[in-house]
Amino acid sequence: MIQSIFAGISGIKSFQTGIDVLANNIANVNTVGFRGSTTEFSNLFEQQIASSSSTTSRQVGLGSQVSAISLDLQSGEFYQTENVTDLAITSADGWFGVTGLKGDSFYTRAGNFHFDTYSKDGLKGQPFLPYDEPNKADIRLTNADGFLVTGTLANNTANGVLNPVVGSLDLSTVAAQEPLVFPNELSYLVEPTTQADFLGNLGVENVPISVSAQVISPQSERNNLRLLFTQSTPQPASGISWDVVATTQTADGSTVYDTQTGVVTFGESGGLISSTLGTLDNNGAPITVNLGSGFTGLSSNAGPSVVSSSTTDGTLAGELTGYTINRNGEVIADFTNGRQSVVGKVAIYHFQNDQGLEAVTGNLFRTSDNSGKAIFYSQDNGSVLTGTLENSNVALDTALTQLIIMQRSYDAAAKTISTADQLLQNALQMDA
């Protein structure tokens, strides 16, 4: 009977742990990125009560114990938000990384991130990163606790200037990941126009035809490139030729930067044969005029006289308007000139044994010897949903049902103790 009491006590202790785990799950049913836990039980050592050659066992158990508290690694439900920096990992495998104020590394499924600014004094008056300028302010990607989200920086924002423009970015090594901190002020350098392409039909009528295109100067000004075509005298024996005068000037025509002349020759069918027009100076930047060849650019035939399109390269200078994140986890800088560039990428980490991660809070974990170090997958490392968060993976109805079962088990273990105690009292009274 004493053994029965011990078995009941072990049951009470085990089921109390199970109740505590379920209570914690229920308390965090609305915690973003929360991973619920499951209590696993096992029986204590068996005691041999008699030796026998019988094929049946003659052993009795000594109670129960908690053998493990395992994480539920299934994904929680996704729900959309209006915050473009809210992220959710699309698969059940993968973790965001964040760095604490003391440089400690943590991992989480909670992607409720946001951009905020901080000065040289850092968060809550504690220095975090070194600065060369006393009052410089930067923008950092942080989680709800103020920890810095880690990832790969494109390193293209030195001295407040974007250089170069990056279209996509791959994660570097795990050891090279760092807090995602970006300039609060960032300039997109002007890209002067280098080529202007023209497409259309000059016709065959002997009338002057003027076409133009907008070009960008090194001073980030919108200038005008104008081509004036007049039929040559004399004309070739076959086909048709045009004299062309090309001019670069300010948009209002008050200043002319360069004027070049040439001859454009077309064959009998109207396809372009040759052009002697050279490059033009656009207030310090050379521009090549591309009239095409054959029928790929300008033509001169009996059809309607029209220049349907002109295209140019080049970009005006721009200033930073803000940062966003795409579904590849890339941080995008947006500029007033309509251009964008990747400046960083949020890392998604993986582990050999996710169950080995050590919980710090309900949605914050750190590595242990059992989990192993963080790794990246060489293929399909993971993608994210933007404007989306992953809720707790605890189903309230299931958790409450489990809690009732665990409570009944606790009561049964307590009843075992009271029953054994009553039997013990009866035995003592019989001896008396």
ROVOBA-48535 format. One record per residue (C-alpha): y, z, x; residue number from 1; residue in one letter. Coordinates in steps of 0.1 Angstrom, whole numbers, plus 5000, padded with zeros to 4 digits. Example, Ala and Ser with C-alpha at 12.3 -4.5 7.8 and 13.67 -1.06 7.14 Angstrom:
  north    up  east  nukol  zaro
   4955  5078  5123      1     A
   4989  5071  5137      2     S
//
This chain:
  north    up  east  nukol  zaro
   5000  5000  5000      1     M
   5023  5006  5029      2     I
   5016  4970  5039      3     Q
   5026  4959  5004      4     S
   5059  4976  5008      5     I
   5065  4959  5042      6     F
   5056  4925  5026      7     A
   5081  4932  4998      8     G
   5108  4941  5022      9     I
   5102  4910  5042     10     S
   5104  4890  5010     11     G
   5137  4906  5000     12     I
   5152  4899  5034     13     K
   5140  4863  5033     14     S
   5151  4855  4998     15     F
   5185  4873  5004     16     Q
   5191  4848  5032     17     T
   5181  4820  5008     18     G
   5205  4832  4982     19     I
   5233  4834  5008     20     D
   5226  4798  5019     21     V
   5227  4786  4983     22     L
   5259  4806  4975     23     A
   5276  4790  5005     24     N
   5265  4756  4993     25     N
   5279  4762  4958     26     I
   5311  4776  4972     27     A
   5316  4744  4991     28     N
   5307  4720  4963     29     V
   5341  4704  4965     30     N
   5347  4707  5003     31     T
   5353  4672  5018     32     V
   5325  4662  5041     33     G
   5304  4694  5036     34     F
   5268  4693  5045     35     R
   5246  4716  5024     36     G
   5217  4736  5040     37     S
   5182  4743  5029     38     T
   5163  4775  5037     39     T
   5127  4771  5048     40     E
   5102  4799  5047     41     F
   5069  4807  5064     42     S
   5044  4836  5062     43     N
   5042  4863  5088     44     L
   5010  4868  5109     45     F
   4978  4871  5090     46     E
   4957  4903  5094     47     Q
   4919  4901  5095     48     Q
   4906  4927  5071     49     I
   4869  4922  5079     50     A
   4846  4903  5102     51     S
   4821  4881  5084     52     S
   4801  4850  5090     53     S
   4812  4838  5056     54     S
   4829  4804  5055     55     T
   4857  4819  5033     56     T
   4887  4837  5049     57     S
   4890  4874  5048     58     R
   4926  4877  5059     59     Q
   4957  4891  5042     60     V
   4993  4880  5049     61     G
   5020  4904  5061     62     L
   5049  4889  5042     63     G
   5074  4861  5046     64     S
   5102  4851  5070     65     Q
   5129  4825  5073     66     V
   5116  4798  5096     67     S
   5146  4775  5095     68     A
   5179  4767  5078     69     I
   5181  4729  5079     70     S
   5210  4706  5072     71     L
   5209  4682  5043     72     D
   5219  4650  5060     73     L
   5222  4628  5029     74     Q
   5256  4613  5022     75     S
   5278  4628  4996     76     G
   5295  4608  4969     77     E
   5325  4586  4979     78     F
   5357  4587  4960     79     Y
   5389  4567  4965     80     Q
   5423  4582  4974     81     T
   5458  4568  4978     82     E
   5459  4577  5015     83     N
   5452  4548  5038     84     V
   5442  4572  5066     85     T
   5414  4588  5045     86     D
   5381  4576  5060     87     L
   5345  4578  5051     88     A
   5315  4567  5072     89     I
   5295  4543  5052     90     T
   5261  4555  5064     91     S
   5245  4589  5063     92     A
   5243  4587  5101     93     D
   5274  4593  5122     94     G
   5302  4618  5128     95     W
   5339  4617  5135     96     F
   5351  4635  5166     97     G
   5380  4659  5167     98     V
   5395  4679  5195     99     T
   5408  4715  5190    100     G
   5439  4731  5205    101     L
   5420  4743  5235    102     K
   5403  4710  5241    103     G
   5370  4719  5225    104     D
   5351  4690  5209    105     S
   5339  4692  5173    106     F
   5322  4667  5149    107     Y
   5327  4663  5112    108     T
   5321  4640  5082    109     R
   5354  4650  5067    110     A
   5377  4620  5071    111     G
   5408  4634  5054    112     N
   5431  4624  5083    113     F
   5468  4617  5085    114     H
   5494  4607  5110    115     F
   5520  4633  5120    116     D
   5545  4638  5147    117     T
   5547  4664  5174    118     Y
   5571  4671  5202    119     S
   5567  4684  5237    120     K
   5561  4719  5224    121     D
   5530  4707  5206    122     G
   5513  4722  5175    123     L
   5525  4756  5165    124     K
   5546  4760  5196    125     G
   5516  4755  5220    126     Q
   5518  4727  5245    127     P
   5489  4702  5241    128     F
   5497  4671  5262    129     L
   5520  4666  5292    130     P
   5553  4648  5287    131     Y
   5577  4632  5311    132     D
   5606  4632  5287    133     E
   5618  4666  5273    134     P
   5622  4656  5236    135     N
   5598  4627  5233    136     K
   5580  4626  5199    137     A
   5547  4608  5194    138     D
   5525  4602  5164    139     I
   5489  4615  5164    140     R
   5460  4611  5140    141     L
   5448  4646  5129    142     T
   5425  4662  5104    143     N
   5433  4688  5078    144     A
   5431  4716  5104    145     D
   5455  4699  5128    146     G
   5428  4689  5152    147     F
   5433  4656  5170    148     L
   5409  4627  5160    149     V
   5393  4611  5191    150     T
   5386  4575  5199    151     G
   5394  4546  5222    152     T
   5430  4537  5230    153     L
   5439  4501  5236    154     A
   5465  4512  5263    155     N
   5489  4485  5252    156     N
   5519  4507  5242    157     T
   5533  4518  5276    158     A
   5570  4526  5277    159     N
   5575  4520  5240    160     G
   5566  4483  5242    161     V
   5535  4466  5228    162     L
   5518  4446  5255    163     N
   5495  4428  5251    164     P
   5488  4421  5214    165     V
   5452  4431  5207    166     V
   5432  4415  5179    167     G
   5401  4437  5180    168     S
   5388  4466  5201    169     L
   5354  4480  5212    170     D
   5347  4516  5219    171     L
   5346  4526  5255    172     S
   5321  4551  5268    173     T
   5316  4585  5251    174     V
   5330  4603  5280    175     A
   5362  4582  5279    176     A
   5371  4591  5243    177     Q
   5404  4608  5239    178     E
   5429  4620  5212    179     P
   5444  4591  5193    180     L
   5481  4596  5201    181     V
   5506  4567  5196    182     F
   5543  4562  5202    183     P
   5567  4571  5174    184     N
   5589  4541  5185    185     E
   5573  4508  5195    186     L
   5588  4474  5200    187     S
   5571  4440  5196    188     Y
   5584  4417  5223    189     L
   5599  4383  5213    190     V
   5576  4354  5218    191     E
   5598  4323  5223    192     P
   5587  4290  5208    193     T
   5568  4268  5233    194     T
   5557  4239  5211    195     Q
   5569  4222  5179    196     A
   5544  4200  5160    197     D
   5556  4173  5135    198     F
   5536  4155  5108    199     L
   5547  4127  5084    200     G
   5557  4091  5080    201     N
   5589  4075  5093    202     L
   5584  4044  5071    203     G
   5596  4010  5083    204     V
   5631  4008  5068    205     E
   5659  4005  5094    206     N
   5676  4037  5083    207     V
   5682  4069  5105    208     P
   5658  4097  5097    209     I
   5664  4133  5107    210     S
   5637  4160  5108    211     V
   5640  4196  5120    212     S
   5621  4228  5127    213     A
   5631  4264  5133    214     Q
   5624  4277  5168    215     V
   5626  4312  5183    216     I
   5647  4318  5214    217     S
   5640  4343  5242    218     P
   5669  4363  5227    219     Q
   5649  4366  5194    220     S
   5673  4342  5176    221     E
   5662  4316  5150    222     R
   5675  4283  5164    223     N
   5672  4248  5151    224     N
   5653  4219  5167    225     L
   5666  4186  5153    226     R
   5651  4151  5158    227     L
   5671  4120  5149    228     L
   5651  4088  5147    229     F
   5668  4053  5147    230     T
   5650  4020  5151    231     Q
   5652  4006  5186    232     S
   5669  3973  5195    233     T
   5652  3950  5203    234     P
   5618  3958  5185    235     Q
   5585  3951  5203    236     P
   5565  3920  5195    237     A
   5541  3940  5174    238     S
   5544  3974  5158    239     G
   5576  3993  5156    240     I
   5596  4016  5180    241     S
   5621  4043  5173    242     W
   5648  4058  5195    243     D
   5648  4096  5192    244     V
   5675  4122  5200    245     V
   5662  4158  5202    246     A
   5687  4187  5201    247     T
   5683  4224  5202    248     T
   5712  4244  5188    249     Q
   5721  4276  5170    250     T
   5713  4278  5133    251     A
   5749  4272  5124    252     D
   5752  4243  5149    253     G
   5781  4260  5167    254     S
   5763  4259  5201    255     T
   5741  4231  5215    256     V
   5716  4243  5242    257     Y
   5700  4209  5251    258     D
   5698  4173  5242    259     T
   5670  4149  5252    260     Q
   5663  4113  5243    261     T
   5632  4092  5242    262     G
   5614  4062  5226    263     V
   5585  4066  5202    264     V
   5562  4035  5197    265     T
   5538  4028  5169    266     F
   5511  4001  5165    267     G
   5508  3975  5138    268     E
   5490  3998  5115    269     S
   5516  4026  5120    270     G
   5496  4049  5143    271     G
   5515  4066  5172    272     L
   5509  4049  5205    273     I
   5534  4066  5229    274     S
   5563  4089  5232    275     S
   5587  4094  5261    276     T
   5605  4125  5247    277     L
   5605  4153  5272    278     G
   5608  4191  5269    279     T
   5639  4208  5256    280     L
   5656  4239  5267    281     D
   5659  4265  5239    282     N
   5685  4289  5254    283     N
   5662  4296  5284    284     G
   5628  4287  5270    285     A
   5612  4252  5273    286     P
   5599  4236  5241    287     I
   5574  4207  5240    288     T
   5577  4184  5210    289     V
   5543  4173  5199    290     N
   5544  4141  5177    291     L
   5506  4138  5177    292     G
   5487  4106  5185    293     S
   5473  4079  5163    294     G
   5476  4092  5127    295     F
   5473  4129  5136    296     T
   5511  4135  5137    297     G
   5540  4111  5130    298     L
   5533  4076  5118    299     S
   5554  4046  5109    300     S
   5540  4024  5081    301     N
   5551  4009  5048    302     A
   5543  4041  5029    303     G
   5569  4065  5017    304     P
   5592  4078  5044    305     S
   5587  4115  5045    306     V
   5581  4142  5072    307     V
   5558  4165  5053    308     S
   5556  4194  5077    309     S
   5566  4209  5110    310     S
   5549  4239  5127    311     T
   5560  4260  5156    312     T
   5547  4289  5176    313     D
   5567  4319  5186    314     G
   5575  4353  5171    315     T
   5607  4372  5166    316     L
   5610  4407  5182    317     A
   5600  4435  5158    318     G
   5601  4473  5155    319     E
   5573  4496  5144    320     L
   5571  4503  5107    321     T
   5539  4524  5108    322     G
   5502  4527  5115    323     Y
   5472  4519  5093    324     T
   5435  4519  5098    325     I
   5411  4491  5089    326     N
   5374  4492  5079    327     R
   5364  4488  5116    328     N
   5381  4521  5123    329     G
   5408  4503  5143    330     E
   5443  4518  5142    331     V
   5468  4490  5134    332     I
   5505  4490  5144    333     A
   5527  4471  5119    334     D
   5560  4456  5128    335     F
   5592  4444  5110    336     T
   5584  4408  5121    337     N
   5552  4408  5100    338     G
   5530  4410  5131    339     R
   5502  4435  5137    340     Q
   5482  4447  5167    341     S
   5453  4470  5173    342     V
   5463  4500  5194    343     V
   5432  4522  5191    344     G
   5399  4528  5174    345     K
   5384  4559  5157    346     V
   5351  4567  5173    347     A
   5318  4573  5153    348     I
   5294  4595  5172    349     Y
   5257  4599  5169    350     H
   5231  4624  5181    351     F
   5194  4624  5189    352     Q
   5189  4653  5166    353     N
   5216  4659  5140    354     D
   5197  4690  5127    355     Q
   5204  4706  5161    356     G
   5242  4706  5155    357     L
   5257  4741  5153    358     E
   5279  4747  5123    359     A
   5314  4762  5130    360     V
   5327  4758  5094    361     T
   5313  4741  5064    362     G
   5323  4706  5076    363     N
   5329  4712  5113    364     L
   5301  4712  5139    365     F
   5296  4713  5177    366     R
   5268  4702  5200    367     T
   5239  4724  5211    368     S
   5210  4720  5235    369     D
   5189  4710  5204    370     N
   5213  4683  5192    371     S
   5218  4667  5226    372     G
   5250  4651  5237    373     K
   5270  4626  5216    374     A
   5260  4589  5220    375     I
   5271  4555  5207    376     F
   5247  4530  5193    377     Y
   5247  4497  5212    378     S
   5245  4478  5179    379     Q
   5259  4486  5145    380     D
   5275  4519  5156    381     N
   5289  4524  5121    382     G
   5318  4513  5099    383     S
   5342  4532  5077    384     V
   5358  4529  5042    385     L
   5395  4533  5042    386     T
   5414  4551  5014    387     G
   5381  4569  5007    388     T
   5366  4603  5013    389     L
   5331  4616  5012    390     E
   5326  4647  4990    391     N
   5302  4675  4996    392     S
   5265  4664  4993    393     N
   5257  4695  4972    394     V
   5247  4688  4936    395     A
   5260  4717  4916    396     L
   5233  4715  4889    397     D
   5205  4714  4915    398     T
   5220  4742  4935    399     A
   5223  4765  4905    400     L
   5187  4758  4895    401     T
   5176  4767  4930    402     Q
   5197  4798  4929    403     L
   5179  4810  4897    404     I
   5145  4804  4914    405     I
   5156  4822  4945    406     M
   5169  4851  4924    407     Q
   5136  4854  4905    408     R
   5118  4853  4939    409     S
   5140  4881  4951    410     Y
   5133  4901  4920    411     D
   5096  4896  4924    412     A
   5097  4908  4960    413     A
   5117  4939  4948    414     A
   5091  4944  4921    415     K
   5064  4944  4947    416     T
   5080  4973  4965    417     I
   5084  4993  4933    418     S
   5048  4986  4922    419     T
   5035  4996  4956    420     A
   5056  5028  4956    421     D
   5042  5037  4921    422     Q
   5006  5031  4933    423     L
   5013  5052  4963    424     L
   5025  5081  4942    425     Q
   4995  5078  4919    426     N
   4972  5080  4949    427     A
   4990  5111  4962    428     L
   4987  5127  4928    429     Q
   4949  5120  4927    430     M
   4945  5136  4961    431     D
   4964  5167  4949    432     A
//
